[in-house]
Amino acid sequence: MNKFFNDTKYAISWGILGLLLVSLLTSVFLLAKTSQVLDSNGDFPNTISVTGTGEVVSIPDVATFSFSVVESSESVASAQSLATEKTDKIFTFLDESEIDENDLKTTSYNIYPKYEWIQPFCISEINCQRGENKLVGYEVSQSISVKVRDTQKAGDILSGIGSFEVSNVSDLNFEIDDEDSLKEEARSMAIKDAKEKAELLARDLGVNLKEIIGFSEDFGYEQPMYRAYAETADFGFGNEMRSAPQLPVGESTINRTVYITYEIEG
């Protein structure tokens, strides 16, 4: 019994010590954070905070889609040969459509065995042989992504791909190829907007702006704005190629918001 009370006492003591340690660390952390916003005299500086926004509207300059070439045969080599033959024809078509080799990418290449359940014909259940899962061939699947830099040709190229009887054709997406530069432009516009607001506010208040002591950024969003709607179209997955679909390119809006805090002096 004494051992139980002693163990309990030690456990309580360690628990109290742990709480005191957490409290001490929290105080040190808060003190460190507070010291970051104190001026040289140990006082809180006078500040003003402003918000700046920037918006860039751009028309997507590339279109992307993907498709798969799937072929089956009795052997791996034969299936690969059939898939390679079809893929080479597609690549020739894309080259004639002025698609650069660097804008073609194989995203997956798989080989699967194909099995078929074989059940012998039985007149009666007596001496009837059991069925078996028999290997009957192999399937080769190659998935390829395509980037079309001339968006006006995107519909024609998509229809042309469909005429080769490919599989798993994805939706056609219109994108901005160099989106990072537009994001930087929107950010610069937001910072400029915030600075102009701060200078105007400081003038109205009769104070002077000193250094920036706080900055944060809201990464905003990319909002596609379509100017038209795609017509219903058969992409030509049958034996003959149909007319190319009319597809909208649309617009993309990139927004950035910044928050800047200035130290001021009267």
C-alpha positions in Angstrom: 0.0 0.0 0.0 2.8 2.4 0.9 4.5 1.6 -2.5 1.2 2.5 -4.2 1.0 5.9 -2.5 4.7 6.6 -3.1 4.3 5.8 -6.8 1.2 8.0 -7.0 3.1 10.8 -5.2 6.0 10.6 -7.7 3.6 10.6 -10.6 1.8 13.7 -9.4 5.1 15.4 -8.8 6.3 14.7 -12.3 3.0 15.8 -13.7 3.2 19.2 -11.9 6.8 19.6 -13.0 5.8 18.9 -16.6 3.0 21.6 -16.4 5.5 24.1 -15.0 7.9 23.4 -17.8 5.3 23.8 -20.5 4.2 27.1 -18.9 7.8 28.3 -18.8 8.4 27.5 -22.4 5.1 29.2 -23.4 6.1 32.3 -21.6 9.6 32.4 -23.2 8.0 31.9 -26.6 5.5 34.7 -26.1 8.3 37.0 -24.8 10.3 36.2 -27.9 7.4 37.0 -30.2 6.7 40.2 -28.3 10.3 41.3 -28.6 10.1 41.1 -32.4 7.5 43.9 -32.6 9.1 46.2 -29.9 11.1 49.2 -31.1 14.6 50.1 -29.8 13.2 51.7 -26.7 11.2 48.7 -25.7 7.9 50.2 -26.7 5.3 49.0 -29.2 5.7 51.0 -32.4 2.9 52.8 -34.1 1.8 51.1 -37.2 -0.7 51.1 -40.1 -1.8 48.1 -42.1 -3.0 48.0 -45.7 -4.2 45.4 -48.1 -3.3 45.3 -51.8 -4.8 43.3 -54.6 -3.6 42.4 -58.0 -5.4 40.6 -60.9 -4.1 39.3 -64.2 -6.5 38.0 -66.9 -4.9 35.8 -69.5 -6.1 33.6 -72.4 -4.7 30.0 -72.1 -2.0 29.4 -74.7 -1.8 25.6 -74.6 -4.3 22.7 -74.8 -3.5 19.3 -73.2 -5.1 15.8 -73.5 -4.1 12.2 -73.1 -5.0 8.9 -74.7 -4.0 5.2 -74.6 -3.0 2.7 -77.2 -4.1 -0.8 -76.2 -3.3 -3.9 -78.2 -3.6 -7.7 -77.4 -2.0 -10.7 -78.9 -0.9 -14.3 -78.0 2.6 -13.2 -77.0 4.2 -10.2 -75.4 6.4 -9.5 -78.4 3.4 -9.6 -80.8 1.3 -7.3 -78.6 4.2 -4.9 -78.3 4.7 -4.9 -82.0 1.1 -4.1 -82.7 1.1 -1.3 -80.1 4.3 0.1 -81.5 3.0 0.1 -85.0 -0.1 2.1 -84.1 1.9 4.5 -81.8 4.3 5.2 -84.6 1.4 6.1 -87.0 0.0 8.4 -84.3 3.4 10.1 -83.8 3.7 10.6 -87.5 0.3 12.3 -87.5 1.3 14.5 -84.6 4.6 15.4 -86.2 2.7 16.4 -89.4 0.4 18.5 -87.1 3.5 20.4 -85.9 3.5 18.9 -82.4 7.0 19.1 -81.0 8.5 15.9 -79.7 9.1 17.6 -76.3 5.4 18.1 -76.0 4.7 14.3 -76.1 5.1 12.3 -72.9 4.5 8.6 -72.1 2.8 8.6 -68.7 2.5 4.8 -68.3 3.4 1.6 -70.1 1.9 -1.7 -68.9 1.8 -5.3 -69.9 -1.0 -7.5 -68.6 -1.5 -11.3 -69.0 -5.0 -12.2 -70.3 -6.8 -15.2 -68.9 -9.9 -17.0 -70.0 -11.9 -19.5 -68.0 -12.1 -22.8 -69.9 -14.9 -25.1 -68.9 -15.0 -28.5 -70.7 -18.3 -29.6 -72.0 -19.9 -32.1 -69.8 -22.8 -34.5 -70.7 -23.3 -35.3 -67.0 -21.8 -34.4 -63.7 -20.1 -37.9 -63.5 -16.4 -37.7 -64.4 -16.8 -34.1 -65.5 -13.5 -32.3 -65.6 -13.1 -29.1 -63.6 -12.6 -25.8 -65.5 -9.4 -23.9 -65.4 -8.2 -20.3 -65.9 -6.0 -20.5 -69.0 -3.5 -17.9 -70.2 -4.6 -16.9 -73.7 -2.5 -13.9 -74.4 -1.1 -10.5 -73.3 -2.3 -6.9 -73.4 0.0 -4.0 -73.9 -1.2 -0.5 -72.8 0.7 2.8 -73.4 -0.7 6.1 -72.2 0.5 9.3 -73.8 -0.1 13.0 -72.9 -0.1 15.6 -75.6 0.4 19.4 -75.4 -0.9 21.5 -78.3 0.6 25.0 -78.4 -1.6 26.2 -81.3 -5.0 26.1 -79.5 -6.8 26.7 -82.8 -5.7 23.2 -84.0 -6.7 21.4 -80.8 -10.1 20.2 -82.1 -8.6 18.9 -85.3 -5.8 17.1 -83.6 -8.2 15.5 -81.1 -10.4 14.3 -83.9 -7.4 13.0 -85.8 -6.3 11.0 -82.7 -9.7 9.5 -82.4 -9.5 8.1 -86.0 -6.7 5.7 -84.9 -9.2 3.9 -82.6 -7.3 4.8 -79.4 -8.7 4.3 -75.9 -9.2 6.4 -72.7 -9.2 9.8 -74.4 -9.2 12.4 -71.7 -11.0 15.8 -71.8 -9.2 18.6 -73.6 -7.9 21.1 -71.0 -6.9 24.7 -71.9 -4.0 26.0 -69.7 -1.4 28.7 -69.3 2.0 27.3 -70.1 4.0 29.8 -68.0 1.6 30.4 -65.1 4.3 31.3 -62.6 5.2 34.5 -64.4 1.6 35.6 -64.3 1.4 34.9 -60.6 4.5 37.0 -60.0 3.0 39.8 -62.0 -0.2 39.7 -60.0 1.8 39.8 -56.8 3.8 42.8 -57.9 0.6 44.6 -58.8 -0.8 43.8 -55.3 2.3 45.1 -53.6 2.2 48.3 -55.6 -1.4 48.7 -54.8 -0.7 48.3 -51.0 2.2 50.8 -51.1 0.0 53.4 -52.8 -2.7 52.9 -50.2 -0.1 53.2 -47.4 1.3 56.4 -48.8 -2.1 58.0 -49.2 -3.2 56.9 -45.7 0.1 58.2 -44.2 -0.4 61.6 -45.9 -4.0 61.9 -44.7 -2.9 61.0 -41.1 0.0 63.4 -41.2 2.6 60.7 -40.4 5.7 59.3 -42.2 6.2 55.7 -43.3 9.2 53.9 -41.9 10.1 50.3 -42.6 7.8 47.3 -43.3 7.5 45.2 -40.2 4.8 42.7 -41.4 3.9 41.0 -44.7 1.7 38.1 -45.7 0.2 36.9 -48.9 -3.1 35.3 -49.9 -2.4 33.1 -52.9 -5.9 33.7 -54.3 -7.3 31.5 -57.0 -7.3 30.8 -60.7 -10.7 31.2 -62.2 -11.4 30.0 -65.7 -14.0 32.2 -67.6 -15.4 30.6 -70.7 -16.5 32.8 -73.5 -18.4 30.0 -75.4 -19.7 26.5 -74.9 -18.4 23.4 -76.7 -20.8 21.9 -79.2 -21.8 18.2 -78.8 -19.4 16.3 -81.0 -18.4 12.7 -81.9 -14.6 12.6 -81.7 -14.4 10.1 -84.5 -13.7 6.9 -82.5 -15.3 4.8 -85.2 -13.9 3.8 -88.6 -14.2 7.2 -90.2 -13.0 10.6 -88.8 -15.8 13.0 -88.1 -15.7 16.8 -88.2 -13.6 18.5 -85.5 -15.4 19.8 -82.5 -15.6 23.5 -81.8 -14.0 24.0 -78.4 -13.8 27.1 -76.1 -10.4 28.5 -75.0 -11.8 30.8 -72.4 -9.9 33.1 -70.0 -8.1 32.5 -66.8 -8.1 35.1 -63.9 -5.2 35.0 -61.4 -5.6 36.9 -58.2 -3.2 37.8 -55.4 -3.7 39.7 -52.2 -1.0 41.0 -49.9 -1.1 42.4 -46.4 1.6 44.9 -45.4 2.2 46.5 -42.0 4.3 49.7 -41.9 5.9 51.3 -38.8 5.1 55.0 -38.7 6.3 58.1 -37.0 4.4 61.3 -36.4 
